[in-house]
Amino acid sequence: MKKKLLAVAVVGALASPVAFGQTLYGIVDLGYQNAKHADGDINKDFLQQGQHSGSRLGVRGSEDLAGGTYAMYQIEFNISADNGSAAATGTQRLTIVGLGSKAWGEVTLGQQYTHHFHTIAVGSASGYATFTSAAGLVPELTRASNSIKYSSPVMGGFSVGALWGLSGGEATEPTGAGEEANYWDAAIRYTPGPFGVAVSTGKLTEEDGPDEFEVTLHQISANWDNRAFGVYANYWTGEAEETGVELGDADGWSISGVGRFGGRHELYAIYGQVEVDIPGLATKPDMDAWAIGYQHVVSKRTRFYTAFTQAKYDNGAVADFGDFGSIAPTGMVTPTITGTFNKPRAFQVGLVHTF
């Protein structure tokens, strides 16, 4: 009798939505980086985590509800794989809960990826990975806190989405008199393969009494990839103003490619430019960067990667273009480049494992 009761209990547990609906996953990424970021004999060595993919530990799950709908959640924890720093604790990554349906899509709440962030991947051969990613050439808000997001199902290759960040995407909502912050973006994607294209637009607004600061960003990405090789492109433009006065505008573009052979070998390359136009400046600060990289697919879960990048800043440009975010080759340890040194370069090699 006890054996029968135990068997029923085990079967019941395995058949429950919780048992079937939860997945524990993670990424551990560690590598070596050598970067020259200042004049003189300054080539620094780093053991750096997250050069390919940010190290993390996560759990996600779902529960079937009535009428074909489901409830879902996802929580990710940062991991400082290089030094175990306590600063990486907490859920600075995805932390969401929501409802979804295969018929009408998903509505999620919490800290989550913006649609601008998703658009970058459509125009980047290596996605967000290594120096060869276009992510370092596009100013974007990766994750928006305190946000409500809609993502449609894919219909005939098309999908749409919109996001509203009630605190301007920041961790806390301003509470002072006359203070307000909002962020929104929207996107449409057509990615049936081998061709894909995505367009996104968004605006950050911050108010402090009579003062109002706004940044608007538009982006378009496209690719053609037949899995043997692919060509990817990204273009963006942004404008910033404060209380009706133009602070400046910027635009940038990149083109990248990938070649795959032997089932385990992938070669990547990228070139991109960024230019800023600030009222009152006779010259336009600009930057161009290129990178090449290689990834060896050791297994479905493990990759070896290496890449080299070189950037050049002209006309007083610095790595932080102020209102348009940090513009630097993705993954560089020290992105703060002064006007006296304008040719940073770096080499990286590492190993990433997913589980």
HUQUI-V571135 format. One record per backbone hydrogen bond with DSSP energy under -1.0 kcal/mol. CO is the residue of the C=O (numbers start at 0). NH is the residue of the N-H. If there is no record, write none. Layout:
CO;NH / CO;NH
//
This chain:
0;4 / 1;5 / 2;6 / 3;7 / 4;8 / 5;9 / 6;10 / 7;11 / 8;12 / 9;13 / 10;14 / 15;19 / 16;20 / 22;59 / 24;57 / 25;354 / 26;55 / 27;352 / 28;49 / 29;350 / 30;47 / 31;348 / 32;45 / 33;346 / 34;43 / 35;344 / 39;41 / 43;34 / 45;32 / 47;30 / 50;129 / 54;78 / 55;26 / 56;76 / 57;24 / 58;74 / 59;22 / 60;72 / 62;70 / 65;68 / 68;64 / 69;99 / 70;62 / 71;97 / 72;60 / 73;95 / 74;58 / 76;56 / 78;80 / 79;83 / 84;87 / 85;88 / 89;77 / 93;75 / 94;110 / 95;73 / 96;108 / 97;71 / 98;106 / 99;69 / 100;104 / 104;100 / 105;150 / 106;98 / 107;148 / 108;96 / 109;146 / 110;94 / 111;143 / 113;117 / 114;118 / 115;119 / 119;122 / 120;123 / 123;126 / 125;128 / 129;132 / 133;136 / 134;137 / 135;327 / 141;113 / 143;111 / 145;165 / 146;109 / 147;163 / 148;107 / 149;161 / 150;105 / 154;157 / 156;190 / 157;154 / 158;188 / 159;151 / 160;186 / 161;149 / 162;184 / 163;147 / 164;167 / 164;182 / 166;169 / 168;144 / 175;178 / 177;208 / 179;206 / 181;204 / 182;164 / 183;202 / 184;162 / 185;200 / 186;160 / 187;198 / 188;158 / 189;196 / 193;224 / 194;192 / 195;222 / 196;189 / 197;220 / 198;187 / 199;218 / 200;185 / 201;216 / 202;183 / 203;214 / 204;181 / 205;212 / 206;179 / 207;210 / 210;207 / 211;242 / 212;205 / 213;240 / 214;203 / 215;238 / 216;201 / 217;236 / 218;199 / 219;234 / 220;197 / 221;232 / 222;195 / 223;230 / 227;259 / 228;225 / 229;257 / 230;223 / 231;255 / 232;221 / 233;253 / 234;219 / 235;251 / 236;217 / 237;249 / 238;215 / 239;246 / 239;247 / 240;213 / 241;244 / 244;241 / 247;239 / 248;276 / 249;237 / 250;274 / 251;235 / 252;272 / 253;233 / 254;270 / 255;231 / 256;268 / 257;229 / 258;266 / 260;264 / 263;296 / 264;260 / 265;294 / 266;258 / 267;292 / 268;256 / 269;290 / 270;254 / 271;288 / 272;252 / 273;286 / 274;250 / 276;248 / 277;280 / 284;275 / 285;313 / 286;273 / 287;311 / 288;271 / 289;309 / 290;269 / 291;307 / 292;267 / 293;305 / 294;265 / 295;297 / 295;303 / 300;353 / 301;297 / 301;298 / 302;351 / 303;295 / 304;349 / 305;293 / 306;347 / 307;291 / 308;345 / 309;289 / 311;287 / 313;285 / 313;316 / 318;326 / 320;323 / 321;324 / 324;320 / 328;331 / 337;340 / 341;312 / 343;310 / 344;35 / 345;308 / 346;33 / 347;306 / 348;31 / 349;304 / 350;29 / 351;302 / 352;27
//
